[in-house]
Amino acid sequence: MKTLIASALAASLVGAPLAFASGTIDDAKRAIQIGSDYGISHFSSIELEDDRDDDGSMEIEGWVDGEWYVELDVNSDGSIRKEERRKRTDGPWGLSAAEASDYIDASVNQGMSRIEEINSNARGDIEVEGDNADGQELEIDFRTGSLEPTKVDRDGRM
């Protein structure tokens, strides 16, 4: 019985890295376009669900009209499934659509072929997470204003 449990646990751990959500580079750029069309001027987060295993949905967060922080859950067809708005006084901060696209391209130049998440914060830190063509996890850190990575973490190794 212990062998069966150990085997099942080992099998689930082997498959675990495949469970992380990610989307294609085109999906990430499509998320930027959807957010821009909605009115987001500063993107703080874009998270893509795996279009191979899931419904291809995405979560987009950012600033609209300089004082409203919005969180959107978007279906694979581009329709908005859920919208939350909060009035905030600490913004806007984040990436413009052009900057977000540039950091995606800079990540591709570092070997990224699938995007899981793009995050930026008020301090100017930018993090792009995803996978390379071999399925190896990548985490690439940037600072606002520079397309040169400050750190590239390849599957736990820098």
SVG drawing of the C-alpha trace seen along z (x, -y; Angstrom):
<svg xmlns="http://www.w3.org/2000/svg" viewBox="-19 -60 42 62">
<polyline fill="none" stroke="black" stroke-width="0.4" points="0.0,0.0 2.9,-2.4 4.4,-1.7 1.1,-2.6 0.8,-5.8 4.5,-6.7 4.1,-6.0 1.0,-8.1 2.7,-11.0 5.8,-10.8 3.6,-10.8 1.7,-13.8 5.0,-15.7 6.4,-14.9 3.3,-16.4 3.2,-19.4 5.4,-21.7 3.0,-21.1 0.1,-22.5 1.4,-26.1 -0.7,-28.3 0.8,-30.1 -0.1,-31.4 1.6,-32.2 3.4,-35.4 0.4,-36.4 -1.9,-35.7 0.1,-38.1 0.0,-40.8 -3.7,-40.2 -4.3,-40.8 -2.5,-44.1 -4.9,-45.0 -8.0,-43.9 -6.9,-46.0 -6.1,-49.0 -9.5,-48.8 -11.1,-48.7 -9.3,-51.9 -6.3,-50.7 -3.5,-53.2 -1.1,-51.6 -0.8,-47.8 0.2,-46.3 -0.4,-42.7 -1.3,-40.3 -1.9,-36.6 -2.6,-34.1 -4.3,-30.7 -2.9,-27.9 -4.8,-27.7 -3.7,-24.1 -5.3,-22.8 -7.7,-25.5 -10.1,-27.9 -7.5,-30.4 -8.8,-33.1 -6.7,-35.9 -6.6,-38.3 -5.6,-41.9 -5.1,-44.6 -4.3,-48.3 -5.4,-51.9 -8.2,-53.5 -8.7,-57.3 -5.8,-57.8 -7.7,-57.0 -9.6,-53.8 -7.7,-50.5 -9.5,-47.7 -9.2,-44.0 -10.6,-42.1 -11.3,-38.4 -11.5,-37.9 -12.8,-34.9 -10.8,-33.3 -13.1,-35.1 -12.1,-38.5 -15.4,-39.1 -15.2,-40.3 -16.4,-37.7 -15.9,-39.8 -14.9,-43.4 -13.9,-45.0 -13.0,-48.7 -11.6,-50.4 -10.9,-54.1 -7.3,-54.6 -5.1,-57.6 -1.7,-56.0 -1.6,-55.8 -1.4,-55.5 1.7,-53.3 2.6,-50.4 3.4,-49.9 1.9,-51.5 0.7,-49.1 3.9,-49.9 6.2,-49.2 4.4,-46.0 4.8,-44.8 8.5,-45.8 9.2,-43.8 7.5,-40.8 9.8,-41.2 12.8,-41.5 11.8,-38.3 11.5,-36.5 15.1,-37.7 16.1,-35.9 14.5,-32.6 10.9,-32.9 8.3,-31.3 5.3,-31.1 4.2,-33.8 2.6,-33.0 2.5,-36.4 3.8,-40.0 3.9,-42.1 5.1,-45.7 5.0,-47.6 5.1,-51.2 8.8,-51.0 9.5,-50.2 10.3,-46.5 9.0,-44.4 8.9,-40.6 8.0,-38.3 7.4,-34.6 7.0,-31.9 8.7,-29.0 11.3,-28.5 10.7,-26.3 11.9,-23.2 9.4,-23.9 12.0,-25.2 10.6,-27.8 12.0,-31.4 11.7,-34.4 13.1,-37.6 13.4,-40.8 13.7,-44.3 13.7,-47.9 11.5,-50.5 13.3,-52.2 15.7,-49.4 15.1,-46.4 18.2,-44.7 17.3,-42.1 18.5,-42.7 18.1,-38.9 17.3,-35.8 16.3,-32.8 16.2,-29.6 14.3,-26.9 15.7,-27.9 19.2,-28.7 20.4,-32.2"/>
</svg>
